[in-house]
Amino acid sequence: MKLSHEVYDQLTVLKIHGDLTAEHVESVRKLTTERLGKSARDFVLDVTETEFIDSKGLETLLWLQEECGQHLGQVRLAGATANVEKILQVTRLARRLDRHESVDAAVKSLRL
């Protein structure tokens, strides 16, 4: 997995290239913690190139949602593949995580 990000004031768009698994969650936590320390509040996670998220990856998404909430921010997922969507449905996390078809739509939902 590889991460890249773009910063727009208090919003960070984090692109996840590859699967979000236990061996990669520490790099996600490190980057998002660093961004939260630099006044980031909201995150859009671009998962268009992600086919699988394991239990540690799902825990990390929930952790990030909680951390953002403490900073009065929010998390959005953008571009979930069919496999990722199925994982979210089966684990019932689809109810807890806001998802959008594109990064633009996710960003707009935070700007309202």
The first five atom37 places (N, CA, C, CB, O) and aatype in JSON, in Angstrom:
{
  "aatype": [12, 11, 10, 15, 8, 6, 19, 18, 3, 5, 10, 16, 19, 10, 11, 9, 8, 7, 3, 10, 16, 0, 6, 8, 19, 6, 15, 19, 1, 11, 10, 16, 16, 6, 1, 10, 7, 11, 15, 0, 1, 3, 13, 19, 10, 3, 19, 16, 6, 16, 6, 13, 9, 3, 15, 11, 7, 10, 6, 16, 10, 10, 17, 10, 5, 6, 6, 4, 7, 5, 8, 10, 7, 5, 19, 1, 10, 0, 7, 0, 16, 0, 2, 19, 6, 11, 9, 10, 5, 19, 16, 1, 10, 0, 1, 1, 10, 3, 1, 8, 6, 15, 19, 3, 0, 0, 19, 11, 15, 10, 1, 10],
  "atom_mask": [
    [1, 1, 1, 1, 1],
    [1, 1, 1, 1, 1],
    [1, 1, 1, 1, 1],
    [1, 1, 1, 1, 1],
    [1, 1, 1, 1, 1],
    [1, 1, 1, 1, 1],
    [1, 1, 1, 1, 1],
    [1, 1, 1, 1, 1],
    [1, 1, 1, 1, 1],
    [1, 1, 1, 1, 1],
    [1, 1, 1, 1, 1],
    [1, 1, 1, 1, 1],
    [1, 1, 1, 1, 1],
    [1, 1, 1, 1, 1],
    [1, 1, 1, 1, 1],
    [1, 1, 1, 1, 1],
    [1, 1, 1, 1, 1],
    [1, 1, 1, 0, 1],
    [1, 1, 1, 1, 1],
    [1, 1, 1, 1, 1],
    [1, 1, 1, 1, 1],
    [1, 1, 1, 1, 1],
    [1, 1, 1, 1, 1],
    [1, 1, 1, 1, 1],
    [1, 1, 1, 1, 1],
    [1, 1, 1, 1, 1],
    [1, 1, 1, 1, 1],
    [1, 1, 1, 1, 1],
    [1, 1, 1, 1, 1],
    [1, 1, 1, 1, 1],
    [1, 1, 1, 1, 1],
    [1, 1, 1, 1, 1],
    [1, 1, 1, 1, 1],
    [1, 1, 1, 1, 1],
    [1, 1, 1, 1, 1],
    [1, 1, 1, 1, 1],
    [1, 1, 1, 0, 1],
    [1, 1, 1, 1, 1],
    [1, 1, 1, 1, 1],
    [1, 1, 1, 1, 1],
    [1, 1, 1, 1, 1],
    [1, 1, 1, 1, 1],
    [1, 1, 1, 1, 1],
    [1, 1, 1, 1, 1],
    [1, 1, 1, 1, 1],
    [1, 1, 1, 1, 1],
    [1, 1, 1, 1, 1],
    [1, 1, 1, 1, 1],
    [1, 1, 1, 1, 1],
    [1, 1, 1, 1, 1],
    [1, 1, 1, 1, 1],
    [1, 1, 1, 1, 1],
    [1, 1, 1, 1, 1],
    [1, 1, 1, 1, 1],
    [1, 1, 1, 1, 1],
    [1, 1, 1, 1, 1],
    [1, 1, 1, 0, 1],
    [1, 1, 1, 1, 1],
    [1, 1, 1, 1, 1],
    [1, 1, 1, 1, 1],
    [1, 1, 1, 1, 1],
    [1, 1, 1, 1, 1],
    [1, 1, 1, 1, 1],
    [1, 1, 1, 1, 1],
    [1, 1, 1, 1, 1],
    [1, 1, 1, 1, 1],
    [1, 1, 1, 1, 1],
    [1, 1, 1, 1, 1],
    [1, 1, 1, 0, 1],
    [1, 1, 1, 1, 1],
    [1, 1, 1, 1, 1],
    [1, 1, 1, 1, 1],
    [1, 1, 1, 0, 1],
    [1, 1, 1, 1, 1],
    [1, 1, 1, 1, 1],
    [1, 1, 1, 1, 1],
    [1, 1, 1, 1, 1],
    [1, 1, 1, 1, 1],
    [1, 1, 1, 0, 1],
    [1, 1, 1, 1, 1],
    [1, 1, 1, 1, 1],
    [1, 1, 1, 1, 1],
    [1, 1, 1, 1, 1],
    [1, 1, 1, 1, 1],
    [1, 1, 1, 1, 1],
    [1, 1, 1, 1, 1],
    [1, 1, 1, 1, 1],
    [1, 1, 1, 1, 1],
    [1, 1, 1, 1, 1],
    [1, 1, 1, 1, 1],
    [1, 1, 1, 1, 1],
    [1, 1, 1, 1, 1],
    [1, 1, 1, 1, 1],
    [1, 1, 1, 1, 1],
    [1, 1, 1, 1, 1],
    [1, 1, 1, 1, 1],
    [1, 1, 1, 1, 1],
    [1, 1, 1, 1, 1],
    [1, 1, 1, 1, 1],
    [1, 1, 1, 1, 1],
    [1, 1, 1, 1, 1],
    [1, 1, 1, 1, 1],
    [1, 1, 1, 1, 1],
    [1, 1, 1, 1, 1],
    [1, 1, 1, 1, 1],
    [1, 1, 1, 1, 1],
    [1, 1, 1, 1, 1],
    [1, 1, 1, 1, 1],
    [1, 1, 1, 1, 1],
    [1, 1, 1, 1, 1],
    [1, 1, 1, 1, 1],
    [1, 1, 1, 1, 1]
  ],
  "atom_positions": [
    [[0.84, -1.18, 0.0], [0.0, 0.0, 0.0], [0.89, 1.24, 0.0], [-0.96, 0.0, 1.21], [1.96, 1.27, 0.61]],
    [[0.41, 2.25, -0.69], [1.1, 3.54, -0.74], [0.08, 4.62, -0.41], [1.76, 3.78, -2.14], [-1.09, 4.51, -0.78]],
    [[0.52, 5.66, 0.27], [-0.36, 6.78, 0.61], [0.13, 8.05, -0.07], [-0.41, 6.99, 2.14], [1.33, 8.26, -0.24]],
    [[-0.82, 8.87, -0.47], [-0.5, 10.22, -0.92], [-1.61, 11.11, -0.38], [-0.39, 10.31, -2.5], [-2.72, 10.65, -0.12]],
    [[-1.29, 12.39, -0.21], [-2.32, 13.28, 0.33], [-2.17, 14.68, -0.24], [-2.25, 13.32, 1.86], [-1.11, 15.11, -0.67]],
    [[-3.3, 15.38, -0.2], [-3.36, 16.78, -0.6], [-4.05, 17.53, 0.53], [-4.13, 16.97, -1.97], [-4.99, 17.03, 1.15]],
    [[-3.57, 18.72, 0.78], [-4.08, 19.52, 1.89], [-4.81, 20.74, 1.34], [-2.94, 19.95, 2.84], [-4.29, 21.46, 0.49]],
    [[-6.03, 20.95, 1.83], [-6.83, 22.11, 1.49], [-7.31, 22.74, 2.79], [-8.03, 21.73, 0.55], [-8.4, 22.42, 3.27]],
    [[-6.5, 23.62, 3.35], [-6.82, 24.27, 4.61], [-7.02, 23.22, 5.69], [-8.09, 25.16, 4.47], [-6.06, 22.53, 6.04]],
    [[-8.22, 23.06, 6.24], [-8.46, 22.09, 7.3], [-8.92, 20.74, 6.78], [-9.47, 22.64, 8.27], [-9.29, 19.86, 7.56]],
    [[-8.91, 20.57, 5.47], [-9.35, 19.32, 4.84], [-8.14, 18.62, 4.22], [-10.43, 19.6, 3.76], [-7.33, 19.24, 3.54]],
    [[-8.04, 17.32, 4.48], [-6.98, 16.51, 3.88], [-7.63, 15.41, 3.06], [-6.04, 15.92, 4.96], [-8.48, 14.68, 3.56]],
    [[-7.23, 15.3, 1.8], [-7.65, 14.2, 0.94], [-6.52, 13.18, 0.96], [-7.99, 14.68, -0.53], [-5.41, 13.47, 0.52]],
    [[-6.81, 12.0, 1.47], [-5.82, 10.95, 1.6], [-6.15, 9.84, 0.61], [-5.78, 10.4, 3.06], [-7.2, 9.2, 0.72]],
    [[-5.26, 9.61, -0.34], [-5.48, 8.55, -1.33], [-4.74, 7.3, -0.89], [-5.0, 9.0, -2.75], [-3.54, 7.33, -0.62]],
    [[-5.49, 6.21, -0.81], [-4.93, 4.92, -0.42], [-4.75, 4.09, -1.68], [-5.84, 4.19, 0.63], [-5.73, 3.71, -2.32]],
    [[-3.51, 3.81, -2.03], [-3.18, 3.02, -3.21], [-2.93, 1.59, -2.74], [-1.91, 3.61, -3.98], [-1.85, 1.29, -2.22]],
    [[-3.89, 0.72, -2.9], [-3.74, -0.68, -2.46], [-4.63, -0.99, -1.27], [0.0, 0.0, 0.0], [-5.46, -0.17, -0.86]],
    [[-4.45, -2.18, -0.73], [-5.31, -2.66, 0.34], [-4.91, -2.08, 1.7], [-5.27, -4.18, 0.4], [-3.73, -1.87, 1.98]],
    [[-5.91, -1.83, 2.52], [-5.69, -1.29, 3.87], [-5.73, -2.46, 4.84], [-6.77, -0.2, 4.24], [-6.81, -2.91, 5.26]],
    [[-4.56, -2.95, 5.21], [-4.45, -4.13, 6.06], [-3.59, -3.81, 7.29], [-3.85, -5.33, 5.27], [-3.01, -2.73, 7.4]],
    [[-3.53, -4.78, 8.2], [-2.83, -4.6, 9.47], [-1.4, -4.1, 9.3], [-2.82, -5.9, 10.24], [-0.91, -3.3, 10.1]],
    [[-0.74, -4.57, 8.26], [0.66, -4.16, 8.08], [0.8, -2.72, 7.62], [1.33, -5.06, 7.09], [1.92, -2.19, 7.6]],
    [[-0.3, -2.07, 7.24], [-0.22, -0.71, 6.72], [-0.92, 0.34, 7.58], [-0.8, -0.67, 5.37], [-0.78, 1.54, 7.33]],
    [[-1.67, -0.09, 8.59], [-2.46, 0.88, 9.35], [-1.61, 1.89, 10.11], [-3.36, 0.16, 10.32], [-2.04, 3.03, 10.31]],
    [[-0.44, 1.49, 10.53], [0.41, 2.41, 11.29], [0.78, 3.64, 10.45], [1.68, 1.7, 11.77], [0.84, 4.75, 10.97]],
    [[1.03, 3.44, 9.16], [1.36, 4.59, 8.3], [0.16, 5.52, 8.12], [1.87, 4.11, 6.92], [0.32, 6.73, 8.02]],
    [[-1.05, 4.96, 8.09], [-2.26, 5.79, 8.0], [-2.44, 6.57, 9.3], [-3.52, 4.91, 7.73], [-2.71, 7.77, 9.27]],
    [[-2.27, 5.9, 10.42], [-2.41, 6.58, 11.72], [-1.36, 7.68, 11.88], [-2.29, 5.56, 12.87], [-1.67, 8.77, 12.38]],
    [[-0.15, 7.4, 11.47], [0.92, 8.39, 11.61], [0.62, 9.63, 10.77], [2.27, 7.78, 11.19], [0.74, 10.75, 11.26]],
    [[0.25, 9.43, 9.53], [-0.04, 10.57, 8.64], [-1.24, 11.37, 9.13], [-0.29, 10.08, 7.21], [-1.19, 12.6, 9.16]],
    [[-2.31, 10.69, 9.51], [-3.5, 11.42, 9.94], [-3.27, 12.12, 11.28], [-4.7, 10.46, 10.05], [-3.77, 13.22, 11.49]],
    [[-2.51, 11.5, 12.18], [-2.19, 12.16, 13.45], [-1.36, 13.41, 13.19], [-1.44, 11.19, 14.39], [-1.57, 14.44, 13.82]],
    [[-0.42, 13.3, 12.28], [0.4, 14.46, 11.91], [-0.46, 15.58, 11.35], [1.48, 14.06, 10.89], [-0.28, 16.75, 11.7]],
    [[-1.4, 15.24, 10.48], [-2.29, 16.25, 9.89], [-3.21, 16.87, 10.95], [-3.13, 15.61, 8.75], [-3.45, 18.08, 10.94]],
    [[-3.72, 16.04, 11.86], [-4.57, 16.58, 12.93], [-3.78, 17.55, 13.8], [-5.14, 15.44, 13.8], [-4.33, 18.53, 14.29]],
    [[-2.51, 17.28, 13.99], [-1.64, 18.17, 14.76], [-1.35, 19.47, 14.06], [0.0, 0.0, 0.0], [-0.88, 20.43, 14.67]],
    [[-1.62, 19.51, 12.75], [-1.39, 20.72, 11.96], [-2.72, 21.36, 11.55], [-0.55, 20.4, 10.71], [-2.83, 21.93, 10.46]],
    [[-3.7, 21.27, 12.42], [-5.0, 21.93, 12.25], [-5.94, 21.3, 11.24], [-4.78, 23.32, 11.87], [-6.94, 21.91, 10.88]],
    [[-5.65, 20.1, 10.77], [-6.63, 19.42, 9.91], [-7.81, 19.0, 10.76], [-5.99, 18.18, 9.19], [-7.65, 18.65, 11.93]],
    [[-8.99, 19.05, 10.17], [-10.2, 18.63, 10.88], [-10.91, 17.53, 10.13], [-11.14, 19.8, 11.09], [-11.37, 16.55, 10.72]],
    [[-10.99, 17.68, 8.82], [-11.77, 16.77, 7.99], [-10.86, 15.96, 7.08], [-12.8, 17.55, 7.17], [-9.83, 16.43, 6.62]],
    [[-11.29, 14.7, 6.83], [-10.54, 13.82, 5.94], [-11.48, 13.19, 4.92], [-9.81, 12.74, 6.74], [-12.57, 12.74, 5.25]],
    [[-11.03, 13.18, 3.68], [-11.67, 12.39, 2.63], [-10.68, 11.3, 2.28], [-12.08, 13.27, 1.36], [-9.55, 11.59, 1.86]],
    [[-11.09, 10.06, 2.45], [-10.23, 8.93, 2.11], [-10.64, 8.41, 0.74], [-10.33, 7.8, 3.19], [-11.74, 7.88, 0.57]],
    [[-9.76, 8.57, -0.22], [-10.0, 8.11, -1.58], [-9.6, 6.64, -1.64], [-9.21, 8.98, -2.63], [-8.41, 6.31, -1.59]],
    [[-10.59, 5.77, -1.75], [-10.34, 4.32, -1.76], [-10.65, 3.7, -3.12], [-11.18, 3.65, -0.68], [-10.98, 2.51, -3.21]],
    [[-10.54, 4.49, -4.18], [-10.84, 3.97, -5.52], [-9.86, 2.88, -5.95], [-10.82, 5.1, -6.53], [-10.19, 2.07, -6.81]],
    [[-8.67, 2.86, -5.36], [-7.67, 1.85, -5.7], [-7.52, 0.8, -4.61], [-6.33, 2.51, -5.97], [-6.51, 0.1, -4.54]],
    [[-8.53, 0.69, -3.75], [-8.5, -0.26, -2.63], [-9.54, -1.35, -2.88], [-8.77, 0.45, -1.27], [-10.72, -1.06, -3.1]],
    [[-9.1, -2.59, -2.84], [-10.0, -3.72, -3.04], [-10.34, -4.46, -1.76], [-9.4, -4.68, -4.03], [-11.32, -5.2, -1.7]],
    [[-9.52, -4.27, -0.72], [-9.73, -5.03, 0.51], [-9.32, -4.19, 1.72], [-8.93, -6.35, 0.48], [-8.31, -3.49, 1.71]],
    [[-10.14, -4.29, 2.77], [-9.83, -3.67, 4.06], [-10.05, -4.75, 5.12], [-10.73, -2.38, 4.34], [-11.16, -5.28, 5.25]],
    [[-9.0, -5.07, 5.87], [-9.15, -6.09, 6.91], [-9.66, -5.46, 8.21], [-7.81, -6.82, 7.16], [-9.94, -4.27, 8.25]],
    [[-9.76, -6.27, 9.26], [-10.34, -5.79, 10.52], [-9.52, -4.65, 11.12], [-10.44, -6.93, 11.52], [-10.09, -3.71, 11.67]],
    [[-8.2, -4.71, 11.02], [-7.36, -3.62, 11.54], [-7.56, -2.34, 10.72], [-5.86, -4.03, 11.53], [-7.55, -1.24, 11.27]],
    [[-7.74, -2.5, 9.43], [-8.02, -1.35, 8.58], [-9.35, -0.71, 8.94], [0.0, 0.0, 0.0], [-9.47, 0.51, 8.98]],
    [[-10.36, -1.54, 9.2], [-11.67, -1.03, 9.6], [-11.58, -0.33, 10.95], [-12.71, -2.17, 9.66], [-12.18, 0.73, 11.15]],
    [[-10.83, -0.91, 11.88], [-10.61, -0.26, 13.18], [-9.96, 1.1, 13.0], [-9.75, -1.14, 14.09], [-10.29, 2.05, 13.71]],
    [[-9.04, 1.2, 12.07], [-8.36, 2.46, 11.81], [-9.33, 3.51, 11.27], [-7.22, 2.26, 10.83], [-9.24, 4.68, 11.63]],
    [[-10.24, 3.09, 10.41], [-11.25, 4.04, 9.89], [-12.11, 4.56, 11.04], [-12.15, 3.36, 8.82], [-12.39, 5.76, 11.11]],
    [[-12.52, 3.68, 11.94], [-13.33, 4.1, 13.08], [-12.53, 4.98, 14.04], [-13.88, 2.88, 13.82], [-13.05, 5.95, 14.59]],
    [[-11.26, 4.63, 14.23], [-10.37, 5.44, 15.06], [-10.26, 6.86, 14.49], [-8.98, 4.79, 15.17], [-10.35, 7.85, 15.22]],
    [[-10.06, 6.94, 13.17], [-9.93, 8.25, 12.53], [-11.22, 9.05, 12.67], [-9.56, 8.09, 11.06], [-11.19, 10.26, 12.9]],
    [[-12.34, 8.39, 12.52], [-13.63, 9.06, 12.68], [-13.75, 9.64, 14.09], [-14.79, 8.09, 12.38], [-14.22, 10.76, 14.26]],
    [[-13.34, 8.87, 15.09], [-13.39, 9.33, 16.47], [-12.43, 10.5, 16.71], [-13.06, 8.18, 17.43], [-12.79, 11.49, 17.35]],
    [[-11.21, 10.39, 16.19], [-10.22, 11.46, 16.33], [-10.72, 12.76, 15.68], [-8.88, 11.04, 15.72], [-10.58, 13.84, 16.25]],
    [[-11.27, 12.64, 14.5], [-11.8, 13.83, 13.81], [-12.95, 14.44, 14.6], [-12.27, 13.47, 12.38], [-13.06, 15.66, 14.7]],
    [[-13.78, 13.6, 15.16], [-14.89, 14.09, 15.98], [-14.4, 14.92, 17.16], [0.0, 0.0, 0.0], [-15.04, 15.9, 17.54]],
    [[-13.29, 14.52, 17.74], [-12.72, 15.27, 18.85], [-12.2, 16.64, 18.41], [-11.6, 14.48, 19.51], [-12.06, 17.55, 19.23]],
    [[-11.93, 16.78, 17.12], [-11.49, 18.06, 16.55], [-12.63, 18.76, 15.79], [-10.29, 17.84, 15.61], [-12.4, 19.68, 15.01]],
    [[-13.85, 18.3, 16.05], [-15.06, 18.83, 15.4], [-15.01, 18.64, 13.89], [-15.23, 20.31, 15.73], [-15.55, 19.45, 13.14]],
    [[-14.38, 17.57, 13.45], [-14.28, 17.27, 12.03], [-15.01, 15.99, 11.67], [0.0, 0.0, 0.0], [-15.66, 15.36, 12.51]],
    [[-14.89, 15.61, 10.4], [-15.6, 14.45, 9.89], [-14.72, 13.68, 8.91], [-16.91, 14.87, 9.21], [-13.72, 14.19, 8.42]],
    [[-15.12, 12.42, 8.65], [-14.43, 11.56, 7.69], [-15.43, 11.13, 6.63], [-13.81, 10.32, 8.4], [-16.58, 10.82, 6.92]],
    [[-14.96, 11.14, 5.39], [-15.76, 10.64, 4.27], [-14.92, 9.64, 3.48], [-16.23, 11.82, 3.34], [-13.71, 9.8, 3.35]],
    [[-15.57, 8.6, 2.97], [-14.92, 7.67, 2.05], [-15.38, 8.03, 0.65], [-15.25, 6.17, 2.39], [-16.55, 8.36, 0.43]],
    [[-14.46, 7.98, -0.3], [-14.81, 8.31, -1.68], [-14.39, 7.18, -2.61], [-14.13, 9.64, -2.11], [-13.29, 6.65, -2.51]],
    [[-15.29, 6.83, -3.52], [-14.98, 5.87, -4.58], [-14.81, 4.44, -4.12], [0.0, 0.0, 0.0], [-13.97, 3.73, -4.66]],
    [[-15.58, 4.0, -3.15], [-15.46, 2.63, -2.66], [-15.77, 1.63, -3.78], [-16.41, 2.39, -1.46], [-16.79, 1.73, -4.46]],
    [[-14.86, 0.68, -3.95], [-15.06, -0.38, -4.93], [-16.17, -1.3, -4.46], [-13.75, -1.17, -5.17], [-16.6, -1.23, -3.31]],
    [[-16.64, -2.17, -5.33], [-17.7, -3.11, -4.96], [-17.26, -3.99, -3.79], [-18.08, -4.0, -6.17], [-18.05, -4.27, -2.89]],
    [[-16.0, -4.42, -3.8], [-15.49, -5.26, -2.71], [-15.48, -4.5, -1.38], [-14.08, -5.77, -3.03], [-15.9, -5.04, -0.35]],
    [[-15.0, -3.27, -1.4], [-14.96, -2.47, -0.17], [-16.38, -2.2, 0.31], [-14.2, -1.13, -0.4], [-16.66, -2.29, 1.51]],
    [[-17.27, -1.88, -0.59], [-18.66, -1.64, -0.22], [-19.27, -2.87, 0.43], [-19.48, -1.22, -1.45], [-20.0, -2.77, 1.42]],
    [[-18.97, -4.03, -0.11], [-19.49, -5.28, 0.45], [-18.95, -5.51, 1.86], [-19.13, -6.48, -0.46], [-19.69, -5.92, 2.75]],
    [[-17.66, -5.25, 2.06], [-17.05, -5.38, 3.4], [-17.75, -4.45, 4.38], [-15.53, -5.07, 3.34], [-18.05, -4.84, 5.51]],
    [[-18.01, -3.22, 3.96], [-18.69, -2.26, 4.84], [-20.11, -2.7, 5.15], [-18.71, -0.87, 4.2], [-20.59, -2.51, 6.28]],
    [[-20.79, -3.28, 4.19], [-22.17, -3.76, 4.41], [-22.18, -4.95, 5.37], [-22.83, -4.16, 3.07], [-22.97, -4.99, 6.31]],
    [[-21.3, -5.92, 5.13], [-21.26, -7.14, 5.95], [-20.91, -6.81, 7.4], [-20.24, -8.13, 5.38], [-21.46, -7.41, 8.32]],
    [[-20.0, -5.88, 7.6], [-19.58, -5.5, 8.96], [-20.51, -4.45, 9.59], [-18.15, -4.98, 8.94], [-20.32, -4.05, 10.74]],
    [[-21.48, -4.02, 8.83], [-22.45, -3.0, 9.25], [-21.82, -1.64, 9.48], [-23.16, -3.44, 10.5], [-22.42, -0.77, 10.12]],
    [[-20.61, -1.45, 8.98], [-19.96, -0.14, 9.12], [-20.47, 0.84, 8.07], [-18.44, -0.29, 9.0], [-20.18, 2.03, 8.15]],
    [[-21.21, 0.34, 7.1], [-21.82, 1.24, 6.11], [-22.74, 2.23, 6.79], [-22.59, 0.43, 5.05], [-22.95, 3.33, 6.28]],
    [[-23.29, 1.86, 7.92], [-24.16, 2.75, 8.68], [-23.39, 3.87, 9.36], [-24.95, 1.97, 9.72], [-23.93, 4.95, 9.62]],
    [[-22.12, 3.62, 9.65], [-21.32, 4.57, 10.43], [-20.41, 5.45, 9.58], [-20.49, 3.84, 11.43], [-19.99, 6.52, 10.02]],
    [[-20.09, 5.0, 8.37], [-19.15, 5.73, 7.53], [-19.86, 6.34, 6.33], [-18.01, 4.82, 7.07], [-20.5, 5.63, 5.56]],
    [[-19.74, 7.65, 6.18], [-20.34, 8.33, 5.04], [-19.51, 8.04, 3.8], [-20.43, 9.86, 5.29], [-18.29, 8.2, 3.79]],
    [[-20.2, 7.6, 2.74], [-19.52, 7.25, 1.5], [-20.07, 8.07, 0.35], [-19.67, 5.75, 1.2], [-21.26, 8.39, 0.3]],
    [[-19.18, 8.39, -0.59], [-19.55, 9.16, -1.76], [-18.89, 8.55, -2.98], [-19.15, 10.66, -1.6], [-17.87, 7.88, -2.88]],
    [[-19.49, 8.78, -4.14], [-18.98, 8.17, -5.37], [-17.66, 8.76, -5.82], [-19.99, 8.3, -6.47], [-16.87, 8.08, -6.48]],
    [[-17.4, 10.0, -5.47], [-16.17, 10.65, -5.93], [-15.59, 11.52, -4.83], [-16.43, 11.49, -7.2], [-16.26, 11.86, -3.86]],
    [[-14.33, 11.87, -5.01], [-13.67, 12.77, -4.07], [-14.37, 14.12, -4.09], [-12.17, 12.93, -4.42], [-14.59, 14.72, -3.03]],
    [[-14.72, 14.61, -5.28], [-15.4, 15.91, -5.37], [-16.7, 15.92, -4.58], [-15.69, 16.24, -6.84], [-16.98, 16.88, -3.86]],
    [[-17.5, 14.85, -4.7], [-18.76, 14.78, -3.98], [-18.52, 14.74, -2.46], [-19.57, 13.55, -4.43], [-19.26, 15.36, -1.7]],
    [[-17.5, 14.01, -2.05], [-17.18, 13.93, -0.62], [-16.74, 15.29, -0.09], [-16.07, 12.89, -0.38], [-17.16, 15.71, 0.99]],
    [[-15.89, 15.97, -0.85], [-15.42, 17.29, -0.43], [-16.6, 18.26, -0.34], [-14.35, 17.84, -1.42], [-16.71, 19.01, 0.63]],
    [[-17.48, 18.24, -1.34], [-18.65, 19.13, -1.32], [-19.53, 18.86, -0.11], [-19.46, 18.96, -2.6], [-20.09, 19.8, 0.46]],
    [[-19.65, 17.59, 0.29], [-20.5, 17.26, 1.45], [-19.93, 17.87, 2.74], [-20.64, 15.72, 1.61], [-20.68, 18.15, 3.68]],
    [[-18.64, 18.07, 2.78], [-18.01, 18.67, 3.96], [-18.06, 20.18, 3.92], [-16.58, 18.22, 4.08], [-17.94, 20.83, 4.96]],
    [[-18.24, 20.75, 2.77], [-18.24, 22.22, 2.61], [-19.63, 22.82, 2.83], [-17.74, 22.6, 1.21], [-19.77, 24.04, 2.85]],
    [[-20.64, 22.01, 3.0], [-22.01, 22.53, 3.18], [-22.2, 23.2, 4.51], [-23.02, 21.43, 3.04], [-23.29, 23.68, 4.81]]
  ]
}
